[in-house]
Amino acid sequence: MVLSSPISAAISTRKLSGLIENSNGHTSATESHTYADSKGAGTGGTPFPAQLAALIGSGFNAVNYGIGGQKSGQIAMRLGAQPTYVTVEGNAIPAANGSVVITQFNGASATAAPAYPSQDKRLLSTNSDNLTRSIDGWLCGVKCRITREASGLNNNTKVEKYTLTALSGTGVRCLPGSLFVPEYALQDHSGAELWICAGINDFRSGTDAELTDDVAQIIKNVDAMIAFAEKSGRKVLLFSLTADNYSTEFYGGIRYMRILEINYYWSQKYPDYYVRADNGLDVRELLIAAYNANNAQDVIDYGNDITPSSLRSDDRHPNTAGYAIYANAGYQFRNRKGF
């Protein structure tokens, strides 16, 4: 028989005290972690995680790990739900505080853009900005920090540079394709909800047949994120993809049909996670239904079955009012599920 120690019991007590009991007798998380692209990050308005946290109240804390422009695979890798295999220059990690150039992620270039979006395995890269970003984790038994730097235009011509800095140790061999484990994946986040909004950036500008591969990647990566959350019993909110102001996303367009295909898959496989409002509509449907009949462009957008212009900040992203629809849907969903 294994007996719990006073220390482990104290940890469990503290963990339980980090949860609050709602009126229905359910334990509710006091924090959420959003893993997402720009729609989770909040490009163009007040992010929906912040708005949803305000609706929940009681000091609920929304931690936002969204990075604009990222593909579902990159988001899953940052979470630790998909593997990140790293190759460093010289096949060695230096002693503490030393740095080395990363040459490959998952067997592909750490600097060059892939042939099409859903292939992108560059952990922190995006064509949306040139911000310096870092992520801590473990590689070959050494605590390390991966740092991304970028310069140039926000397209596939930009220059990306990755370095690995040892945070401890005296140096060690690191064979090509060694597994990097994000620090996040080793921590206990069982008391935090996982909010997912990912996939729209995986689509290429190609034929309908080519989009089949993109759909498969989106499904695989989001499945992995949800499986990751389920292992620790976390509650999940999965937000739908939306069709926006791009001709292929207009009613009947090749990307439009794939967006509906993915949303249907999620709604059927994850009815306990897929966010629907009390009226049964998902976020894509809610945005369209909220068009302004007195706004000429909104009427056109409604006819195209896309997010209306009055709720967008640009062709792709919602404005604050648009993000409020995400937040309200999430709020209704949480209440209905007893979160």
FIKE-697971 format. One record per residue: residue in three letters; z, x, y of N, C-alpha, C in turn. Coordinates in steps of 0.2 Angstrom, whole numbers, plus 5000, padded with zeros to 4 digits. Example, Ala and Ser with C-alpha at 12.3 -4.5 7.8 and 13.67 -1.06 7.14 Angstrom:
2
ALA503950664972503950624978503950664984
SER503550644989503650684995503950645000
! end
This chain:
339
MET500050044994500050005000500050045006
VAL499650035011499650065018499950025023
LEU500550055026500950025031500650045037
SER500650005042500450025049501050055052
SER500950105056501450145060501650115066
PRO502250125069502450105075501850115081
ILE501550175080501050185085500450135085
SER500250125078499650085078499850015079
ALA500449995078500649925079500649915087
ALA500849965090500949965098500249955101
ILE499749995098499049995100498749925099
SER498949895093498649825092498949775096
THR499649785098499949745103499649745110
ARG499449805112499149815118498449785118
LYS498149795113497449765112497449685113
LEU497949655109498049585109498149565116
SER498649605120498849585127498249585131
GLY497649625129497049625133496649565133
LEU496849515128496449455127496949395130
ILE496549345132496949285135496749225131
GLU497249185130497149125126496949065131
ASN496349035129496148985133496448915131
SER496248865134496548795132496348775126
ASN495848795123495648775116495948815110
GLY496348865112496648905107496248965105
HIS495648975108495249035106495549095110
THR495449155108495549215112494949235115
SER495049245122494449265126494449335128
ALA493849365128493849435131493949435139
THR494249485141494249495149493749535152
GLU493249555148492749605150492149595146
SER491549605150490949605146490549675148
HIS490149695143489749755144488949725144
THR488649735149487949715149487449775147
TYR487049765142486549815140485849785141
ALA485549815146484949775149484449815152
ASP483949785154483449815159483549795166
SER483049795170483149775177483449705178
LYS483349665174483549595175484349585174
GLY484549635170485349635169485649675174
ALA485249735176485449775182485449735188
GLY485049685189485049645195484549665201
THR484049695199483549715204483249655208
GLY483349655214483049595218483649545220
GLY484249555218484749505220485449525217
THR485949485218486549495215486549485208
PRO486749535204486649535197486949475193
PHE486649445188486949385185487549405182
PRO487749465179488349485176488949475181
ALA488849495187489349495192489449415194
GLN488849375195488949305196489349275191
LEU489149285184489449255179490249275178
ALA490349335180491049355180491449315185
ALA491149305191491449265196491649195194
LEU491149165190491249095188491749095183
ILE491849145178492349145173493049155176
GLY493049195182493649205185494249235181
SER494849225183495449255180495349335179
GLY495049365184494949435184494449465179
PHE494049425177493549445172493149505175
ASN493049555171492749615173492049625170
ALA491549625173490849635171490649705172
VAL490549745166490349815167489549815165
ASN489149845170488449835170488149905168
TYR487849905162487549965159486749955160
GLY486549915164485849895164485449955168
ILE484849975165484450025169483749985169
GLY483549985176482849945177482249985174
GLY481849955171481249985168481250005161
GLN481850005158481950025151481749975146
LYS481550005140481249965135481849955130
SER481749905126482249885121482549945117
GLY482149985115482350045110482750085114
GLN482650105120483050145124483750115125
ILE483750055127484350015128484750015122
ALA484450005116484850005109485050075108
MET484750135110484950195109485550215113
ARG485550195119486150205124486750175121
LEU486650115118487250075115487450115109
GLY487050145105487250175099487050135093
ALA486650085095486350035089485750065086
GLN485350105089484750145086484950215087
PRO484650255082484850325082484450365087
THR484850415090484550465094484550535091
TYR483950555089483850625086483650675092
VAL483950725092483850775098483650845095
THR483150875099482950945098483050985104
VAL483451035104483551075110483151145109
GLU483051175115482651235115483151295112
GLY482851325107483151385103483551355098
ASN483651295097483951265091484751285091
ALA485051285097485751305097486051275103
ILE486651255102487051225108487451285111
PRO487451295117487851355120488651335120
ALA488951385122489751385123489851335129
ALA490451315129490651265134490451275141
ASN490151225144489951225151489151255151
GLY488951285146488251305146487751255145
SER487151255147486651205146486051235143
VAL485651185140485051205136484551145137
VAL483951165137483451105138483351065132
ILE483251005133483050955127482350955127
THR482050965121481250965121481050895118
GLN481450865113481250805110481750755109
PHE481550695109481950635106481650605101
ASN481950595095481650565089480950595088
GLY480850655088480250685086479650685091
ALA479850655097479350645102479550685109
SER479050695113479250735119479750705123
ALA480250745126480750725130480450715137
THR479850745139479650745146479050695147
ALA478550695142477950655143478050585140
ALA477750545144477750475143477350455136
PRO477550415132477250395126476550355127
ALA476250345122475550315122475650245124
TYR476150205122476250145125477050125125
PRO477250085129477950075131478450075126
SER478350035121478850025116479050085111
GLN478550135112478650195109479150245112
ASP479350225118479750275123480450285120
LYS480650345118481250365115481650405120
ARG481450415126481750465131482350425133
LEU482950445131483550405131483750375138
LEU483650405144483850385150483250375155
SER482650385152482050375157481850305159
THR481550305165481250245167480750255172
ASN480250215173479750215178479950185184
SER480550155185480850115190481150165196
ASP481450225194481750265199481750335196
ASN482050385201482050455199482850475199
LEU483250425198483950435199484150485193
THR484650535195484950575190485450535186
ARG485350535179485850495175486050545169
SER486650525167486950565161487350515156
ILE487350545150487750505145488050555141
ASP488750545139489150585135489150565128
GLY489250615123489250605116489350665112
TRP489150655106489250715101488650735098
LEU488550805097487950825094488150885090
CYS488050895084488150945079488950965080
GLY489350915081490050925081490350945088
VAL489850945093490050975099490050915105
LYS490550905109490550855114490050885119
CYS489550835121489050855125488850805131
ARG488450825135488250785140487450785141
ILE487150735140486450735141486250715148
THR485850745152485750735159484950725160
ARG484750675163484050665165483950675172
GLU483450715174483250715181482450705181
ALA482250675187481550655187481250665194
SER480650675195480350675201479550645201
GLY479350625206478650605206478650525207
LEU477950505206477850425207478150395201
ASN478350325202478550285197478050255192
ASN477750305189477250285184477250345178
ASN476850345174476850395168476650465170
THR476550475177476350545179477050575181
LYS477550545182478150575184478450635180
VAL478750675183479050735179479750715177
GLU479850725170480550705168480850775165
LYS481450785166481850845163482450825160
TYR482650845154483250835151483650895149
THR484250895150484650955148485250935145
LEU485550975140486150965136486651015139
THR487250985141487751035143488351025138
ALA488551085135489151075131489751065135
LEU490151025133490851005136491351045132
SER491251075127491751105123491451155118
GLY491851195115491551235109491351305112
THR491151345107490951415108490251425106
GLY489851375105489151375103489051365096
VAL488551335094488451315087487651305086
ARG487451315080486751305078486651225078
CYS486051205080485851135081485151125078
LEU485051105072484351105069483951045073
PRO483351055073482851005076483050935073
GLY483050885078483150815075483850805073
SER484350835076485050825075485250755078
LEU485750725075485950655078486450665083
PHE486250635089486750625095487050555094
VAL487750555095488050495094488350485101
PRO488150435105488450415111489250405111
GLU489550425116490350415116490450345115
TYR490050305118490150235118490250205111
ALA489850235107489750205100490450225096
LEU490750275098491350295095492050255097
GLN491950225103492550185106492650115103
ASP493250095104493350025102493249975108
HIS492649935107492549885112492549815109
SER492949805104493049745101493249685105
GLY493649705111493849655115493449645121
ALA492749675121492349655126491749625124
GLU491449575127490849535125490249585127
LEU489749575123489149615124488549565126
TRP488349575132487849535135487149575135
ILE486649545132486049575131485449545135
CYS485049585138484449555142483949605141
ALA483549605136483049665135482449645132
GLY481849685133481249675129480649665133
ILE480649635139480049625143479649685144
ASN480049745145479649805147479249835141
ASP479349815135479049845129478349825129
PHE478149775132477449745131476949795135
ARG476449805131475849845134475349805137
SER474849825141474249795143473749805138
GLY473749765133473249775128473049705125
THR472749705119472449655116473049615112
ASP472949555110473449515107473649545100
ALA473149575097473349615091473849675092
GLU473749705098474149765099474849735101
LEU474949675104475549655106476049635100
THR475749635094476049615088476549675086
ASP476349735087476849795087477349795092
ASP477249775098477749765103478249715101
VAL478049655099478549605097478949635091
ALA478649665086479049695081479649745083
GLN479449785088479949835091480449795095
ILE480349745099480849705102481349675097
ILE481049645092481449605087481949655084
LYS481649715082482049765078482549785082
ASN482449805089482949835093483549785095
VAL483349725096483849675098484249655092
ASP483949655086484349645080484849695079
ALA484649755080485049815079485649815084
MET485549795090486049785095486549735093
ILE486349675091486749625088487149645082
ALA486849675078487149705072487749745074
PHE487649795079488149835081488749805084
ALA488549745088489149705090489549675085
GLU489149645080489549605075489949645071
LYS489849715070490249755066490949755068
SER491049745075491749745078491949675080
GLY491549625078491749565079491749535086
ARG491249575090491149555097490749495098
LYS490949455103490549395106489949425109
VAL489349385108488749405111488449355115
LEU488149375121487749325125487049355125
LEU486549325122485849345122485449305126
PHE485149335132484749295136483949305135
SER483649245136482949245134482549285138
LEU481949305136481349335140481149275144
THR480849295150480549245155479849265156
ALA479449215157478749225159478649225167
ASP478349275170478349285177477649295180
ASN477549315186476949315189476449365187
TYR476249365181475749405178475249355174
SER474649365175474149315172474249315165
THR474349365161474449365154475049325152
GLU475549315157476149275156476049195158
PHE475549185161475349115163475349075156
TYR475349005157475348965151474748975147
GLY474848985140474249005136474049075136
GLY474349115140474149185140474349225134
ILE474049285133474249325127475049345127
ARG475249365132475949385133476449325133
TYR476149275136476549205136476749185129
MET476249185125476349165118476849205114
ARG476849275116477249315113478049305115
ILE478049295122478749285124479049225121
LEU478649165120478949115117479049125110
GLU478649165106478749185099479449215099
ILE479649265103480249305103480849255104
ASN480749215109481349175111481449125105
TYR480949105102481049055096481449095091
TYR481149155089481549195084482249205086
TRP482449225092483149235094483549165093
SER483249115095483549045095483749025088
GLN483249035084483349015077483849065073
LYS483749125074484249175071484949185073
TYR484949175080485649185083485849125088
PRO485949065084486149005088486749015091
ASP487249055089487849065092487849115097
TYR487349145099487249195104486749185109
TYR486249145107485649135111485849085117
VAL485849105123486049065129485649005130
ARG485948945130485648885132486148845136
ALA485948815141486348775146486548715142
ASP486948675145487248615142486648565141
ASN486148565145485548525144485048545138
GLY485248605135484848625129484248675131
LEU484148685138483648735140483948805140
ASP483448855138483648925139483448945146
VAL483549015147483549035154482749025157
ARG482349045152481649035154481448965156
GLU481648925152481548855154481948825160
LEU482548845161482948825167482648855173
LEU482348915173482048935179481448895181
ILE481048885176480448845178480648775180
ALA481148745177481348675179481648675186
ALA481848725188482148725195481648735201
TYR481048735199480548745205480648695210
ASN480348705216480448665222479748625223
ALA479748565222479148525222478848525229
ASN479248545234479048545241478748615243
ASN478748655238478548725240477848735236
ALA477348745240476648745237476548795231
GLN476848855233476748905228477148895221
ASP477748865222478148845217477848795212
VAL477448745216477048695212476548725207
ILE476148785210475648815207476048855201
ASP476648885202476948925197477248875191
TYR477448815193477648765188477048745184
GLY476448745187475848725183475648785178
ASN475848845180475748905176476348915171
ASP476848875171477448885167477748955168
ILE477848975174478149035175478749025180
THR479149075181479749075186479449065193
PRO479649015196479448995203479549045208
SER479149055213479149105218479849095222
SER480049035223480749025227481349055223
LEU481249075217481849105213481649175211
ARG481149205214480949275212480949315219
SER481149385218481149425223480449465223
ASP480149465218479449495217479149465211
ASP478549495209478249465203478649465197
ARG479149505196479549505190480249485190
HIS480549505196481249495196481549435200
PRO482049405197482349345201482649375207
ASN482849325212483249335218483949315216
THR484349315221485049295219485149225217
ALA484749185219484749115217484449105210
GLY483949155208483749155201484249175196
TYR484549235198485049265194485649215193
ALA485749165198486349115198486149075192
ILE485549055190485349015185485549045178
TYR485449115178485649155172486449145171
ALA486749155177487449155177487749085175
ASN487449035178487748965176487548945169
ALA486948965166486848955159487348995155
GLY487449055156487949095152488649065153
TYR488849035159489449005159489548945155
GLN489048895155489048835151489048855144
PHE488648905142488648925135489348955132
ARG489648995136490349025135490848965134
ASN490848915138491248865138491148815132
ARG490548805130490348765125490548795118
LYS490548865118490648905112491448925111
GLY491748905117492448925117492648995118
PHE492249025121492349105123492949105127
! end
